[in-house]
């Protein structure tokens, strides 16, 4: 991963900036010095600029093979360079390594935080960053939340259930693109389904819009207590909401959910043939929001 990122950085900065980065990175590898990391970390945007990186499809695929779900194609060059620099930090001394990075978190401004949270799936000692990730979920800075949520494998792999559920609820509450969260289906759980159903009741009471993708996380847990919500969505919702209800039913083995799914043979067939999926519904939702 380190060499892949270096290759992408080198093609996105001038020769002078690359020489400077190589020199600073070599110092970090040798001594893991906090002062070197702090000054370099802060100075990077002045050396690299802040443009969106150019990256080839082959490079994207190579990164995906190294770290499944990890995508950097919409990153800025300073963000990428900061993440790469963290990979050059000498990690042989665990306590020093953790202390140095923790101090970066404590002193970071917004763009530095974005890079730090983006780096979580690549850092050594992954268990050491659970608290930091959980703290980040409480942030009110949208771009920081997106760094934690979007194409970042760390939360799904490392967070305990309460922290994971908090992340998902925060994503819906702040209108994030939840389909970009890695592990969304794998980490679905009954407690989260119950929390989201309660959230639905609150939104309806306030006459607020409900993201239809919320039902993606309830399908496996449809039962006597919550089926009325799915049924109501099917009979009274718009076309997108109706599709969401049936996709949720397709994930369920609850008899009434199966019966509801059978009431729409055309959409049932589309689900079976994979021409209607949660990912494709997410695209419809995005398009619908753009034309309003």
HELIX and SHEET records of a PDB file:
HELIX    1   1 UNK A    2  UNK A   10  1                                   9    
HELIX    2   2 UNK A   15  UNK A   31  1                                  17    
HELIX    3   3 UNK A   34  UNK A   48  1                                  15    
HELIX    4   4 UNK A   57  UNK A   66  1                                  10    
HELIX    5   5 UNK A   77  UNK A   88  1                                  12    
HELIX    6   6 UNK A   94  UNK A  107  1                                  14    
HELIX    7   7 UNK A  110  UNK A  118  1                                   9    
HELIX    8   8 UNK A  120  UNK A  122  5                                   3    
HELIX    9   9 UNK A  126  UNK A  129  5                                   4    
HELIX   10  10 UNK A  130  UNK A  137  1                                   8    
HELIX   11  11 UNK A  142  UNK A  149  1                                   8    
HELIX   12  12 UNK A  154  UNK A  158  1                                   5    
HELIX   13  13 UNK A  161  UNK A  173  1                                  13    
HELIX   14  14 UNK A  178  UNK A  180  5                                   3    
HELIX   15  15 UNK A  190  UNK A  205  1                                  16    
HELIX   16  16 UNK A  212  UNK A  217  5                                   6    
HELIX   17  17 UNK A  219  UNK A  221  5                                   3    
HELIX   18  18 UNK A  227  UNK A  236  1                                  10    
HELIX   19  19 UNK A  239  UNK A  250  1                                  12    
HELIX   20  20 UNK A  255  UNK A  262  1                                   8    
HELIX   21  21 UNK A  265  UNK A  272  1                                   8    
HELIX   22  22 UNK A  278  UNK A  291  1                                  14    
END                                                                             
